């Protein structure tokens, strides 16, 4: 393996490990997001970070798409933007409750699998995706 590829692989490995251990919002932006209790559940932290990454990448994608868009796809961009804003707002509004649920869950002696508190977000994302596809 060449040195540049080895360095890239090592950096990717470090990033993947970070996804399981710490909140990316805290590490990258310095935002205290109140999810420290998820450090005890690597899978939960991974899904939390994955969702944050998808929302961030979605925003960048929509901005790039809107910047270079032709008039034929402005309707689709509008629908996707409304879906993104609805998802981001619902996530932001629900975040304090999510943090309280994490703390309550972490106080229980037995942890198995992914915490149920992620169910809302899976259903929200599925509903927004289905609505976007059906309306587009």
C-alpha positions in Angstrom: 0.0 0.0 0.0 1.4 3.4 -1.0 2.0 6.0 1.7 -0.7 8.5 0.6 -3.3 5.7 0.4 -2.1 4.4 3.8 -2.5 7.9 5.3 -6.0 8.2 3.8 -7.0 4.8 5.2 -5.6 5.7 8.6 -7.6 9.0 8.6 -10.7 7.3 7.5 -10.3 4.7 10.3 -9.8 7.5 12.9 -13.0 9.2 11.6 -15.0 6.0 11.7 -13.9 5.4 15.3 -14.8 9.0 16.2 -18.4 8.4 14.9 -18.8 5.8 17.6 -17.3 7.7 20.5 -18.0 11.4 20.3 -20.6 13.9 19.0 -19.4 15.4 15.7 -21.3 18.6 16.5 -19.2 18.9 19.6 -15.9 17.9 18.0 -16.2 19.9 14.8 -18.3 22.9 15.7 -17.8 23.0 19.5 -21.5 22.8 20.1 -22.5 21.3 23.5 -25.4 19.1 22.3 -26.1 17.2 25.5 -25.6 13.7 24.2 -22.6 12.7 26.4 -24.6 9.7 27.7 -24.5 8.1 24.3 -20.8 7.5 24.7 -21.9 4.4 26.6 -23.7 3.1 23.6 -21.4 3.3 20.5 -24.2 2.3 18.1 -26.4 5.0 19.5 -23.6 7.6 19.0 -23.0 6.3 15.5 -26.6 6.8 14.5 -26.7 10.2 16.1 -23.6 11.3 14.2 -24.8 9.6 11.0 -28.0 11.6 11.1 -26.1 14.9 11.7 -23.9 14.1 8.7 -26.8 13.3 6.4 -28.5 16.6 7.4 -25.3 18.5 6.8 -24.5 16.8 3.5 -28.2 17.3 2.4 -27.9 21.0 3.1 -24.7 21.3 1.0 -26.3 19.2 -1.8 -29.4 21.4 -1.9 -27.3 24.6 -1.9 -25.2 23.3 -4.8 -28.2 22.1 -6.7 -30.0 25.4 -6.2 -26.9 27.3 -7.3 -26.6 25.4 -10.6 -30.2 24.6 -11.2 -32.1 25.0 -14.4 -35.7 26.2 -14.4 -37.0 22.6 -15.0 -36.0 21.3 -11.6 -36.8 24.2 -9.4 -40.0 22.5 -8.3 -38.1 19.4 -7.2 -35.5 21.6 -5.4 -38.3 23.4 -3.6 -39.9 20.1 -2.5 -36.6 18.7 -1.3 -35.8 22.0 0.5 -39.1 22.0 2.3 -38.5 18.4 3.4 -35.0 19.2 4.6 -36.3 22.3 6.6 -39.2 20.2 8.1 -36.7 17.5 9.2 -34.2 20.0 10.6 -36.9 21.9 12.5 -38.5 18.7 13.9 -35.0 17.6 15.0 -34.2 20.9 16.7 -37.5 21.2 18.4 -37.3 17.6 19.7 -33.6 17.7 20.8 -34.2 18.8 24.4 -36.6 15.8 24.9 -34.1 13.6 23.1 -31.4 14.6 25.6 -33.6 14.0 28.6 -34.5 10.5 27.2 -30.8 9.7 26.7 -30.0 10.6 30.3 -33.0 8.5 31.6 -32.0 5.6 29.4 -28.3 5.8 30.5 -29.4 5.7 34.1 -30.9 2.2 33.6 -28.7 -0.7 34.6 -29.1 -2.8 31.5 -28.6 -1.6 27.9 -29.1 -3.9 25.0 -29.4 -2.8 21.4 -30.2 0.6 20.1 -32.2 2.9 22.5 -35.9 3.2 21.6 -35.5 7.0 21.6 -34.2 6.8 18.0 -37.6 5.3 16.8 -39.1 8.8 16.4 -36.3 9.9 14.1 -36.4 6.8 12.0 -40.1 7.3 11.5 -39.7 11.0 10.8 -37.0 10.4 8.2 -39.0 7.6 6.5 -42.1 9.8 6.4 -40.3 12.8 5.0 -38.6 10.6 2.4 -41.9 9.0 1.4 -43.6 12.3 1.3 -40.9 13.8 -0.9 -41.0 10.9 -3.3 -44.7 10.8 -3.6 -45.1 14.6 -4.0 -42.2 14.8 -6.5 
